[in-house]
């Protein structure tokens, strides 16, 4: 999942000249659209993962999404793959796909199954913070007092929500809850590293859809090689055949997430005049998932959870917008 914003790349030193957008605010509107789509996608991924399992879900959705994207790319550009892309672009998007989609999303999808999409996406909203820290640790970028304040506020909001004592019929076993939070955090790490690599892949004038095909396709190849070597191909096929409802949920999730959502997210990375604004707009899924969690998963959403979520997203805003 690539949604949580592109992500503090001004500190990663990777933002070169921004490509001229096709119309005013194209990048910002794309970020908002991605945020909305990535609020719907995790809901269907959670429903599917609880039926067919997170591992089968991840490898199946990557193959399905890659197939759909290649067909769209073929229809628009006359070829299923962007053969004109240079070796550097192929390398960067392959790295981005393996880290962000094969590994990072594998952890995130298991978190969906264990703790639901609302809490998973709240922890996942730490991705912009992690991107800024990556720039500071490995690229020597500076973090001033404003950045430190934004990081602190975001962490405070997330910790305040996840540390709330569970009550009611939807209570999760403590060990499962803790491991789910950790898996969501691993997903955020994969997102941050993957987006840094994806931004490097756009160093030329590669089309957004072409970059998406390369990224998704690389992730699909990697995960199916692992599936083949681990002897899980037959199990995956049998699981899909015996659970048609889970497959339908997965197909809906793929349309909203890896196809439309990722497309809008990469468009935001490419066209946003201010990457911080785009990052903040892409951080909104935890807000949209509050009513979804209440109505679809019967979660008990407290005032503390709502205030803590708003506090966490305010930290992202402080980090990028002030």
NORFEN-V836619 format. One record per residue. N is the residue number from 1. RES is the residue in three letters. SS is DSSP state (A for helix, B for strand, O for the rest). D_LAST is the distance of its C-alpha to the last C-alpha in Angstrom with 1 decimal. Layout:
n=N res=RES ss=SS d_last=D_LAST
n=N res=RES ss=SS d_last=D_LAST
This chain:
n=1 res=UNK ss=O d_last=26.6
n=2 res=UNK ss=O d_last=23.9
n=3 res=UNK ss=O d_last=21.5
n=4 res=UNK ss=O d_last=18.6
n=5 res=UNK ss=O d_last=16.6
n=6 res=UNK ss=O d_last=17.1
n=7 res=UNK ss=O d_last=15.1
n=8 res=UNK ss=O d_last=13.2
n=9 res=UNK ss=A d_last=15.8
n=10 res=UNK ss=A d_last=13.9
n=11 res=UNK ss=A d_last=14.6
n=12 res=UNK ss=A d_last=18.0
n=13 res=UNK ss=O d_last=18.8
n=14 res=UNK ss=O d_last=20.3
n=15 res=UNK ss=O d_last=18.5
n=16 res=UNK ss=O d_last=21.0
n=17 res=UNK ss=O d_last=21.5
n=18 res=UNK ss=O d_last=20.4
n=19 res=UNK ss=O d_last=23.5
n=20 res=UNK ss=O d_last=23.9
n=21 res=UNK ss=O d_last=23.4
n=22 res=UNK ss=O d_last=26.6
n=23 res=UNK ss=O d_last=24.9
n=24 res=UNK ss=O d_last=21.6
n=25 res=UNK ss=O d_last=18.9
n=26 res=UNK ss=A d_last=21.3
n=27 res=UNK ss=A d_last=19.0
n=28 res=UNK ss=A d_last=16.6
n=29 res=UNK ss=A d_last=19.8
n=30 res=UNK ss=A d_last=21.4
n=31 res=UNK ss=A d_last=18.6
n=32 res=UNK ss=A d_last=19.1
n=33 res=UNK ss=A d_last=22.8
n=34 res=UNK ss=A d_last=22.7
n=35 res=UNK ss=A d_last=21.0
n=36 res=UNK ss=A d_last=23.8
n=37 res=UNK ss=A d_last=26.5
n=38 res=UNK ss=A d_last=25.4
n=39 res=UNK ss=A d_last=25.8
n=40 res=UNK ss=A d_last=29.4
n=41 res=UNK ss=A d_last=30.4
n=42 res=UNK ss=A d_last=30.0
n=43 res=UNK ss=A d_last=32.2
n=44 res=UNK ss=A d_last=35.0
n=45 res=UNK ss=A d_last=34.6
n=46 res=UNK ss=A d_last=35.0
n=47 res=UNK ss=A d_last=38.1
n=48 res=UNK ss=A d_last=39.5
n=49 res=UNK ss=A d_last=38.8
n=50 res=UNK ss=A d_last=40.6
n=51 res=UNK ss=A d_last=43.6
n=52 res=UNK ss=A d_last=43.9
n=53 res=UNK ss=O d_last=41.9
n=54 res=UNK ss=A d_last=38.6
n=55 res=UNK ss=A d_last=40.3
n=56 res=UNK ss=A d_last=42.4
n=57 res=UNK ss=A d_last=39.5
n=58 res=UNK ss=A d_last=37.3
n=59 res=UNK ss=A d_last=40.1
n=60 res=UNK ss=A d_last=41.3
n=61 res=UNK ss=A d_last=38.0
n=62 res=UNK ss=A d_last=37.2
n=63 res=UNK ss=A d_last=40.7
n=64 res=UNK ss=A d_last=40.4
n=65 res=UNK ss=A d_last=37.0
n=66 res=UNK ss=A d_last=38.1
n=67 res=UNK ss=A d_last=41.3
n=68 res=UNK ss=A d_last=39.5
n=69 res=UNK ss=A d_last=37.0
n=70 res=UNK ss=A d_last=39.9
n=71 res=UNK ss=A d_last=41.8
n=72 res=UNK ss=A d_last=39.0
n=73 res=UNK ss=A d_last=38.4
n=74 res=UNK ss=A d_last=42.2
n=75 res=UNK ss=A d_last=42.3
n=76 res=UNK ss=A d_last=39.6
n=77 res=UNK ss=A d_last=40.3
n=78 res=UNK ss=O d_last=43.9
n=79 res=UNK ss=O d_last=43.5
n=80 res=UNK ss=O d_last=42.2
n=81 res=UNK ss=O d_last=40.3
n=82 res=UNK ss=O d_last=38.5
n=83 res=UNK ss=O d_last=41.3
n=84 res=UNK ss=O d_last=39.9
n=85 res=UNK ss=O d_last=36.8
n=86 res=UNK ss=O d_last=37.2
n=87 res=UNK ss=A d_last=37.9
n=88 res=UNK ss=A d_last=34.5
n=89 res=UNK ss=A d_last=32.9
n=90 res=UNK ss=A d_last=35.4
n=91 res=UNK ss=A d_last=34.8
n=92 res=UNK ss=A d_last=31.0
n=93 res=UNK ss=A d_last=31.2
n=94 res=UNK ss=A d_last=34.0
n=95 res=UNK ss=A d_last=32.1
n=96 res=UNK ss=A d_last=29.1
n=97 res=UNK ss=A d_last=31.5
n=98 res=UNK ss=A d_last=33.5
n=99 res=UNK ss=A d_last=30.6
n=100 res=UNK ss=A d_last=28.3
n=101 res=UNK ss=A d_last=31.0
n=102 res=UNK ss=A d_last=34.3
n=103 res=UNK ss=A d_last=33.1
n=104 res=UNK ss=A d_last=29.7
n=105 res=UNK ss=A d_last=30.7
n=106 res=UNK ss=A d_last=34.0
n=107 res=UNK ss=A d_last=32.4
n=108 res=UNK ss=A d_last=30.1
n=109 res=UNK ss=A d_last=33.1
n=110 res=UNK ss=A d_last=35.0
n=111 res=UNK ss=A d_last=32.2
n=112 res=UNK ss=A d_last=32.4
n=113 res=UNK ss=A d_last=36.1
n=114 res=UNK ss=A d_last=35.8
n=115 res=UNK ss=A d_last=33.0
n=116 res=UNK ss=O d_last=32.1
n=117 res=UNK ss=A d_last=29.3
n=118 res=UNK ss=A d_last=26.9
n=119 res=UNK ss=A d_last=26.7
n=120 res=UNK ss=A d_last=26.9
n=121 res=UNK ss=A d_last=23.9
n=122 res=UNK ss=A d_last=21.9
n=123 res=UNK ss=A d_last=22.7
n=124 res=UNK ss=A d_last=22.2
n=125 res=UNK ss=O d_last=18.5
n=126 res=UNK ss=O d_last=18.1
n=127 res=UNK ss=A d_last=18.7
n=128 res=UNK ss=A d_last=15.1
n=129 res=UNK ss=A d_last=15.0
n=130 res=UNK ss=A d_last=18.5
n=131 res=UNK ss=A d_last=17.6
n=132 res=UNK ss=A d_last=15.1
n=133 res=UNK ss=A d_last=17.9
n=134 res=UNK ss=A d_last=20.4
n=135 res=UNK ss=A d_last=18.9
n=136 res=UNK ss=A d_last=18.9
n=137 res=UNK ss=A d_last=22.4
n=138 res=UNK ss=A d_last=24.2
n=139 res=UNK ss=O d_last=22.6
n=140 res=UNK ss=O d_last=21.6
n=141 res=UNK ss=O d_last=17.9
n=142 res=UNK ss=O d_last=15.9
n=143 res=UNK ss=O d_last=13.6
n=144 res=UNK ss=O d_last=11.9
n=145 res=UNK ss=A d_last=11.4
n=146 res=UNK ss=A d_last=7.8
n=147 res=UNK ss=A d_last=9.4
n=148 res=UNK ss=A d_last=12.4
n=149 res=UNK ss=A d_last=10.9
n=150 res=UNK ss=A d_last=9.6
n=151 res=UNK ss=A d_last=13.1
n=152 res=UNK ss=A d_last=14.9
n=153 res=UNK ss=A d_last=13.8
n=154 res=UNK ss=A d_last=14.6
n=155 res=UNK ss=A d_last=17.9
n=156 res=UNK ss=A d_last=18.7
n=157 res=UNK ss=A d_last=18.5
n=158 res=UNK ss=A d_last=20.6
n=159 res=UNK ss=A d_last=23.0
n=160 res=UNK ss=A d_last=23.5
n=161 res=UNK ss=A d_last=24.5
n=162 res=UNK ss=A d_last=26.7
n=163 res=UNK ss=O d_last=28.5
n=164 res=UNK ss=O d_last=29.7
n=165 res=UNK ss=O d_last=33.4
n=166 res=UNK ss=O d_last=35.0
n=167 res=UNK ss=O d_last=37.6
n=168 res=UNK ss=O d_last=39.6
n=169 res=UNK ss=O d_last=41.4
n=170 res=UNK ss=O d_last=38.5
n=171 res=UNK ss=O d_last=38.2
n=172 res=UNK ss=O d_last=37.8
n=173 res=UNK ss=O d_last=39.9
n=174 res=UNK ss=A d_last=37.8
n=175 res=UNK ss=A d_last=38.6
n=176 res=UNK ss=A d_last=37.7
n=177 res=UNK ss=A d_last=34.4
n=178 res=UNK ss=A d_last=33.4
n=179 res=UNK ss=A d_last=34.4
n=180 res=UNK ss=A d_last=32.6
n=181 res=UNK ss=A d_last=29.3
n=182 res=UNK ss=A d_last=30.0
n=183 res=UNK ss=A d_last=30.8
n=184 res=UNK ss=A d_last=27.6
n=185 res=UNK ss=A d_last=25.8
n=186 res=UNK ss=A d_last=28.0
n=187 res=UNK ss=A d_last=27.0
n=188 res=UNK ss=A d_last=23.3
n=189 res=UNK ss=A d_last=24.4
n=190 res=UNK ss=A d_last=26.5
n=191 res=UNK ss=A d_last=23.7
n=192 res=UNK ss=A d_last=21.4
n=193 res=UNK ss=A d_last=24.3
n=194 res=UNK ss=A d_last=25.7
n=195 res=UNK ss=A d_last=22.7
n=196 res=UNK ss=A d_last=22.4
n=197 res=UNK ss=A d_last=26.0
n=198 res=UNK ss=A d_last=25.7
n=199 res=UNK ss=A d_last=23.2
n=200 res=UNK ss=A d_last=25.8
n=201 res=UNK ss=A d_last=28.5
n=202 res=UNK ss=O d_last=26.8
n=203 res=UNK ss=O d_last=27.2
n=204 res=UNK ss=O d_last=29.9
n=205 res=UNK ss=O d_last=30.2
n=206 res=UNK ss=O d_last=31.2
n=207 res=UNK ss=O d_last=30.9
n=208 res=UNK ss=A d_last=28.6
n=209 res=UNK ss=A d_last=31.7
n=210 res=UNK ss=A d_last=33.5
n=211 res=UNK ss=A d_last=30.8
n=212 res=UNK ss=A d_last=30.8
n=213 res=UNK ss=A d_last=34.6
n=214 res=UNK ss=A d_last=34.6
n=215 res=UNK ss=A d_last=32.1
n=216 res=UNK ss=A d_last=33.9
n=217 res=UNK ss=A d_last=37.3
n=218 res=UNK ss=A d_last=36.8
n=219 res=UNK ss=A d_last=35.7
n=220 res=UNK ss=A d_last=38.7
n=221 res=UNK ss=A d_last=41.2
n=222 res=UNK ss=A d_last=39.9
n=223 res=UNK ss=A d_last=40.2
n=224 res=UNK ss=A d_last=43.6
n=225 res=UNK ss=A d_last=45.0
n=226 res=UNK ss=A d_last=44.1
n=227 res=UNK ss=A d_last=45.7
n=228 res=UNK ss=A d_last=48.8
n=229 res=UNK ss=A d_last=49.2
n=230 res=UNK ss=O d_last=48.8
n=231 res=UNK ss=O d_last=51.4
n=232 res=UNK ss=O d_last=49.1
n=233 res=UNK ss=A d_last=49.8
n=234 res=UNK ss=A d_last=52.6
n=235 res=UNK ss=A d_last=50.9
n=236 res=UNK ss=A d_last=47.8
n=237 res=UNK ss=A d_last=50.1
n=238 res=UNK ss=A d_last=52.2
n=239 res=UNK ss=A d_last=49.2
n=240 res=UNK ss=A d_last=47.9
n=241 res=UNK ss=A d_last=51.4
n=242 res=UNK ss=A d_last=52.0
n=243 res=UNK ss=O d_last=48.7
n=244 res=UNK ss=A d_last=48.2
n=245 res=UNK ss=A d_last=45.8
n=246 res=UNK ss=A d_last=43.5
n=247 res=UNK ss=A d_last=43.8
n=248 res=UNK ss=A d_last=42.9
n=249 res=UNK ss=A d_last=39.8
n=250 res=UNK ss=A d_last=38.8
n=251 res=UNK ss=A d_last=39.5
n=252 res=UNK ss=A d_last=37.2
n=253 res=UNK ss=A d_last=34.5
n=254 res=UNK ss=A d_last=34.9
n=255 res=UNK ss=A d_last=34.6
n=256 res=UNK ss=A d_last=31.4
n=257 res=UNK ss=A d_last=29.8
n=258 res=UNK ss=A d_last=31.1
n=259 res=UNK ss=A d_last=32.2
n=260 res=UNK ss=A d_last=30.0
n=261 res=UNK ss=A d_last=26.9
n=262 res=UNK ss=A d_last=26.8
n=263 res=UNK ss=A d_last=27.7
n=264 res=UNK ss=A d_last=24.6
n=265 res=UNK ss=A d_last=22.4
n=266 res=UNK ss=A d_last=23.8
n=267 res=UNK ss=A d_last=23.5
n=268 res=UNK ss=A d_last=19.8
n=269 res=UNK ss=A d_last=19.7
n=270 res=UNK ss=A d_last=21.8
n=271 res=UNK ss=A d_last=20.6
n=272 res=UNK ss=O d_last=16.8
n=273 res=UNK ss=O d_last=15.4
n=274 res=UNK ss=O d_last=11.9
n=275 res=UNK ss=A d_last=12.9
n=276 res=UNK ss=A d_last=9.6
n=277 res=UNK ss=A d_last=10.1
n=278 res=UNK ss=A d_last=13.7
n=279 res=UNK ss=A d_last=13.2
n=280 res=UNK ss=A d_last=11.6
n=281 res=UNK ss=A d_last=14.4
n=282 res=UNK ss=O d_last=16.9
n=283 res=UNK ss=O d_last=16.2
n=284 res=UNK ss=O d_last=17.8
n=285 res=UNK ss=A d_last=21.4
n=286 res=UNK ss=A d_last=21.6
n=287 res=UNK ss=A d_last=21.0
n=288 res=UNK ss=A d_last=23.7
n=289 res=UNK ss=A d_last=25.9
n=290 res=UNK ss=A d_last=26.3
n=291 res=UNK ss=A d_last=28.9
n=292 res=UNK ss=A d_last=30.3
n=293 res=UNK ss=A d_last=31.0
n=294 res=UNK ss=A d_last=32.6
n=295 res=UNK ss=A d_last=34.8
n=296 res=UNK ss=A d_last=35.7
n=297 res=UNK ss=O d_last=35.8
n=298 res=UNK ss=O d_last=36.7
n=299 res=UNK ss=O d_last=34.0
n=300 res=UNK ss=O d_last=33.6
n=301 res=UNK ss=O d_last=30.0
n=302 res=UNK ss=O d_last=29.3
n=303 res=UNK ss=A d_last=26.9
n=304 res=UNK ss=A d_last=25.6
n=305 res=UNK ss=A d_last=25.0
n=306 res=UNK ss=A d_last=23.0
n=307 res=UNK ss=A d_last=20.9
n=308 res=UNK ss=A d_last=20.3
n=309 res=UNK ss=A d_last=19.4
n=310 res=UNK ss=A d_last=16.8
n=311 res=UNK ss=A d_last=15.5
n=312 res=UNK ss=A d_last=15.4
n=313 res=UNK ss=A d_last=13.5
n=314 res=UNK ss=A d_last=10.9
n=315 res=UNK ss=A d_last=10.5
n=316 res=UNK ss=A d_last=10.2
n=317 res=UNK ss=A d_last=7.4
n=318 res=UNK ss=A d_last=5.6
n=319 res=UNK ss=A d_last=7.0
n=320 res=UNK ss=A d_last=6.2
n=321 res=UNK ss=A d_last=3.8
n=322 res=UNK ss=O d_last=0.0
